[in-house]
Amino acid sequence: MTLFVKRPVILKNIVTEEFKEQLINELTQALNQVDRWFEQEDFRSRRLIAEAERQGASDQVRKELNLERDQQGQVRLNLKRKLDEVSQLTIDSVFISGTYDAPVKIEVGDDIQSKLSQAEIIVKDGVVVEVIQ
C-alpha cells in the first residue's frame, strides 16, 4: 500500500548581488504600496467618518478604520524590518526564503523518520544547486 503525505521543505537561497538586489526591490515596492494605501486611506477615512457622523455611527466606523490602519501599520513595520535584514545580508551567505509543503510517498517498510524529516532546496540565482532529503 502507498500513501502520500505532506512534509515541510525549506527553500534556501545563496545570497548573490542579483538575489539581494531583487529582494530589496520587491520589498521596496511592497513598502511603497503600503505607503500609497495610507495616503489613499486618509482621504477615504475622512469621507467615511463624515458620512457616518451624519448617520450617528461614527464611533464604530472610527474603530474599524483604526483597526485597519493598525493592521497595515504592522505590515509596514514587518516589511521595513525585512528590508533592513536583507540589506545587511552578506554575499554567499544563506537566506531562508520560506517553508513549503511537498508530497512524499510512504510505503510499507519505509523509514518514517527519514521520509517525514524536513527537506531543503538550495537555490543560487534561481537555479537549484542542491536538494537535501
C-alpha positions in Angstrom: 0.0 0.0 0.0 1.2 3.5 -0.9 0.3 6.7 0.9 1.1 10.3 0.0 1.6 12.8 2.9 3.0 16.3 3.1 6.3 17.2 4.7 8.0 20.6 5.1 10.6 21.7 2.6 12.8 24.7 3.4 13.8 26.9 0.5 17.2 28.4 1.0 18.9 30.9 -1.3 22.6 31.5 -1.6 22.9 35.3 -1.5 24.3 36.9 -4.6 24.3 40.5 -5.6 21.5 39.8 -8.1 19.4 38.0 -5.5 19.9 40.7 -2.8 19.1 43.5 -5.3 15.9 41.7 -6.5 14.7 41.1 -2.9 15.4 44.7 -1.9 13.4 45.8 -5.0 10.5 43.6 -4.1 10.4 44.7 -0.5 10.7 48.4 -1.5 7.8 48.0 -3.9 5.7 46.3 -1.3 6.6 49.1 1.2 5.7 51.8 -1.4 2.3 50.0 -2.0 1.6 50.2 1.8 2.5 53.8 1.8 0.2 54.5 -1.1 -2.6 52.7 0.8 -2.0 55.0 3.8 -2.3 58.1 1.5 -5.5 56.8 -0.1 -6.8 55.7 3.3 -6.5 59.3 4.7 -8.9 60.6 2.1 -11.2 57.6 2.3 -11.4 57.7 6.1 -12.3 61.4 6.2 -15.2 60.8 3.8 -16.4 57.7 5.6 -16.3 59.4 9.0 -18.1 62.4 7.7 -20.8 60.2 6.3 -21.0 58.1 9.5 -21.4 61.3 11.6 -24.4 62.2 9.6 -25.9 58.8 10.4 -24.7 58.8 14.0 -22.4 55.8 13.7 -19.0 57.5 13.7 -17.6 55.6 16.7 -17.9 52.2 15.1 -16.5 53.5 11.8 -13.6 55.1 13.6 -12.9 51.8 15.4 -12.9 49.8 12.2 -10.7 52.3 10.4 -8.2 52.4 13.3 -8.1 48.6 13.3 -7.4 48.5 9.6 -4.7 51.3 9.9 -3.1 49.3 12.8 -3.0 46.2 10.7 -1.5 48.0 7.7 1.0 49.6 10.1 2.1 46.2 11.3 2.5 45.1 7.7 4.6 48.2 7.0 6.7 47.5 10.1 7.3 43.9 9.2 8.3 44.9 5.6 10.7 47.6 7.0 12.3 45.0 9.3 12.7 42.5 6.5 14.2 45.2 4.3 16.7 46.1 7.0 17.6 42.4 7.4 18.0 41.8 3.6 20.1 45.0 3.3 22.6 43.5 5.8 22.9 40.1 4.1 26.4 39.2 3.1 27.2 37.7 -0.3 27.4 33.8 -0.3 25.5 33.6 3.0 22.3 31.6 3.1 18.9 33.2 3.3 15.8 31.2 4.1 13.0 32.3 1.7 10.3 30.1 3.2 8.9 26.7 4.0 6.6 24.8 1.7 4.7 21.6 1.9 5.7 18.9 -0.5 4.1 15.4 -1.1 6.2 12.4 -0.1 5.4 8.8 -0.9 5.2 6.4 2.1 5.2 2.7 1.6 5.3 -0.3 3.9 8.9 -0.9 5.1 10.0 2.8 4.7 11.9 4.6 7.5 9.3 7.0 8.6 11.7 9.4 10.2 13.7 9.9 7.0 10.6 10.2 4.9 9.0 12.9 7.1 12.1 14.8 8.1 12.5 18.3 6.7 13.9 18.6 3.3 15.8 21.5 1.9 16.2 23.0 -1.6 19.3 25.2 -2.1 19.0 27.8 -4.9 21.5 30.2 -6.4 20.2 32.9 -8.8 17.0 30.9 -9.4 18.8 27.7 -10.2 18.5 24.6 -7.8 22.1 23.7 -6.8 21.2 21.1 -4.1 18.3 19.1 -2.8 18.7 17.7 0.7 16.2 15.0 1.7 
